[in-house]
Amino acid sequence: MLLWTLFIGTVLLFLALDLGLFHKNAEIISNKNAAKWTLIWVSVSLCFSGSIYLLYQTDAVNNPEKYSPLEASLKYMTGYVVELSLSADNIFVIAVIFSAFKIAQKHQHRILFWGIIGAIVFRGILIFFGTLLVHQFEWITYLFGAFLVFTAFKMLVKKDEESFDPKKSTVYKLIGKFIPISHAANQNQFFIIDQGKRLATPLFIALVVIEVMDVVFALDSVPAILSITADPFLVFSSNIFAILGLRSLYFFLANMLTKFAYLEYSIIAILSFIGLKMLVKDFLPIAEWLSLLIIVLSLGIGIFTSMHKAKSNV
């Protein structure tokens, strides 16, 4: 419990410094600033694998799977890369939500900050019950594997014209039934008082829709990480570090999403590989270093191919 408390406390301290010191005023995040913070978060996340190695070398952390320090570090790294790669679709949906509700760029960081807080809570709950199920019912890993393969197949065959409209979503309609909604797009608060009535602003609506969509995406990403390890600390830490870097990654990639035309195929390949790995784990075990290599290669090929296509179209 001490380790978990220290880890969560450190994460909350970073977030408090982020909003209270570095981004206390509403501002537009430049590409240069986003790139700098993306590099910082990725570096911190990768360096944390060294902490994982040291922790699993001692009795400082509960080690239910009896991993060696190297195994624990590799599984953390694999989980982190998987979660980061699956965030690509999340970034696209966030961009659609901000556009639909006409959220000014200077207010987007604040929404994502509170979105991260909510994501940590909801991911923690999903991870807790997910690891509990895996430890109690080992057969559920086959169910997770089949679900990931099905998700990959659904992504492959979906029609291009299928799109997500936040204003037509069930979440938006439900909020409107309980709280009157202000459509003033230039508000910088989550709620305003108008003629004695409390109204929810587009900022609040965007925040709630983003939170709900994150839970939807977590239904894919949490089983994917649970296929790598059922160790709660490795699953939670890799997931949270990927989420913490999502904000800066969003501002860095949001304007370049159209250039990564083939990145979705990388995600499909990664989900398919992880799902199949879960289904054949008892018959054809795959070494963790090989899994990490395949995932990184899939992601790299998608990025390289997309950039090459974008360059050739110029």
N, C-alpha and C positions, 0 to 999 in steps of 0.2 A: 504493500500500500504506500510506503514511503516513496518508492521509485515512481509509481503512478502519479502521486501527488506532486512530486518534483517536476515530472515531465509536463503534466497539464499546467502547473503553475508557471513553468518557463514559457509555454506556448501563449498563455494569457498575458504574460508580461510583454512578450514580443508584440502581441496585438495591441496592448495598451500604449506601448511606445509608438507603434505605427500610427494610430489615430490621434493620440494625445500630443505627440511631439513632431513626427515627420510629416503628417498629413492632417493637422488640426484645422486647417482652413480649406474650404472647397476650392479645388484647383483642377485644371486639365492636366492629366498625366502625359507627359511627352514620351515619344518613342525611346529617347535616350534614357530617361528616368526609368521607364518600364523595363528596358533591356538591362539596366544596372541592377534593379531589384530582382529581376528574373535570375540573373547570374548569381546574386547573393543567396537567394533561396535554394537554388539548385546546388550551389556549393555547400551550404550548411546541411542540406538534406543528404548529400553524398558523404560529407565528413561524419555525419551521425552514424554511418555504418561502422566507423572506427570505434565509436562509443558502444555500439551493439557488440562488437568483438570483445571489448574489455569487460562489459557487463556479463556476457555469457562465459567468460573465462573464470568468473567468480560465482558465488552464490547470491549475488546482489539482485538477481531477477529469477522469478519462477520459470523453470524450463520444463514444461510438461511434455514436450516432444523429445527431450534429451538431445538437443542439437549441440554440435561442437561449435565453438566460436566462429569458425569460418562458415559453417553451414548457416548459422543464424544471420551473419552479415550478408551472405548471398541471397538468402530468402527475403531479407529486408530490402535489398537493392532491387530484386526482381519485382516485389510488390510495389515499390515506389515507381519503377519505370512503367509497370502495367497501369497503375492508377493515373499517372501523368499522361500516358498515351490515350487512355479512355476519356480524358478531360477535353479532348478536341471537340467532340460533339457538344459537350457542356458549354464550351466557349461560344460555339455557333448559336446555341439556343439563347444564351445570355445576350448576345448581340441583337438577336431578333426581338427579345423582350424590351431592351432599352430603346430600340427603334420604334416599336409599337406604341410604347407609352411616352415617347418623345422626352426621354430623360437626358438632360444636358450632360455633357462630358464631365463637367466639374463636379457633378453630384454622383457620378457612377461609382467612384471609389468608396464613398460612404455606404452605399447600398451593398457593395460587395463585402465590405468589412463586416457589417452585421449579418450578411449572408453566410460568411465564414463561421461566425459564432454559432449560428443555427446549425450549419452543416456538421460542426464538431459534435454537437449534442446528438443530432439524429444519426450520424455515422457511428457514434459510440454505442447507441442503443442497438442498431442493426448488427454491429460487430459482436456485441455481447451475446445477443440471441443466436447469431450465426455460429459463433464458436461453441456455444452451449449445445446447439443442435448437432454440430459435427462430432463433438466429443461423446454425446449421448447416443447418436444414431449414425454410425459410420457410413451406412448405405446412402445417406442424404447427399454425399459427395457426388454420387452418380446422377442424382436429380439435378444438382447444380451444374454438372458437366453437360447434361442434355439441354438444360435451359440456356447455357451459353452458346452451344452449337445452334440451337433454334434461333436465338437472338441474332447471331451472325448471319444465318440464312435469311432471316427477315430483312436485315439491313441490305443484303445483297440483291434481293428481288423487289425491294420497295420502288415505287414509281417516283420519278424525279419531281412530278408535279405535286406530290404530297408535301404539304408544308404545315408548320405550326403557327397558329394565330392566337397569341395570348389573350386577345380581347374576346375570343369565342370559346375560351377554355372554361371548364366547369369551375375552376378556382375563382376566376374573375366574376362569374355569375353568382357564386355563393357569397363572396365578399359583399357584393352589391345588395344582397338580401338582408345583411346584418348591419352594414355600415354604409351610409351615404357616401358617394364617391365624388370628389372634386376633379374636374377635368382640366384645371389650370396647370399647364405644363411647366411653368416657371417657378413652381414652389420648391423650397429647399428643406421643408419639414415633412415628416411622415403624416402628421395630422394638422389641420387648421380649424379655426372657429369662424364660421360664416353665419351671421344673423342668429347667433346663439346655438347653432348646430355644429357638432363635431363632424368634420368630413375627412375621409381618407384621401390622401393625395396620390398622384401617380407613383411617387417614390415608394410609398407603402405597398401599393398594389404590385409593383415590380418586384419588391423584396419578397413578398409572399409567394408570388408565382415562381421566382428563382428558387426559393426554399423547396417548394413542392417538386419542381423539376429535378432538383439535386437528389431528393429522395428516390425519384423514378430512376435516375442514372445510377444511384447507389445499388439498386436491385441487380444491376449488371456487374458493377465494379467490386462490390463486397464478395459475392460468390467467386469472382475471378481471383481475388487475393486469398480467399479461403482455400482455393485449389492449390495455392503455393505453400501455405502454412496455416495451421489452426492455432498457432501460438498467439494469444490475445495481444500481447505487447508488440510483437512484430507487425501484426495486422493493423493495429491502431496507429502505431507510430509512422509506418510507411504511408498509410492513408492520410493522416493529418498533415504530414510534411508536404504531400502532393497538393492537398487542398490549400495550404498556406501559400504556396507558390502560384496558385491559380489566378489570383487577382492581377499580379504583375504580368503573368503570362497572357492574360486576357488583353490587357492594354498593349502588350507587345505584338500580339497576333491578330487582334480584332480587325485591323484594317488590311490584313494580308490573307484572310481566310480563303478568299477566292483563288489565291495562287496555289493552295494546297489541294488541288483537285483529286489527287489519288490517296490522300491521307486516310479517307474513309475505308479504302481497301486494306490499308495496313491494320486498321482497327478490326475489320472483319477477320483478317488472317490471325491476329492475336487472340481474339475471342474464340475462333475455331480451334486454334492450337491448344489453348488452355482448357477448353471444354473437352476435346479429345484426350488430352493428357489426364484429365480427371476420370474419364471413362475407361482408360486402359491402364490406370496406375498399378493395378494388381498383376497385370500380365506383362507390361512393358514399361518399367520405371525409367524415367528420364532424369539424368543428372541435373542438378540445379544450375550449374554453370552453362550447360547446353541450353536449358530453357531461357536463361537470361540472354544468351547470345542470339537465339532465334527471335526473341521479342525485340531486341535492339535492332537486329538486321531488318525485320519486318517494318519497324518504324522508320529506320534510315532509308530503306528503298522507297517507301511511300513519299518521304520528304524530298529525296533526290529526284525522283521521277516527276514530282509535281513542279519543282523548281526548274527542271530541264524543259518541261512543257511550257511553263510560263515564259521562260527566256526565249524559246523558239517562236512564240506567238507575238513577241515584241516587234 
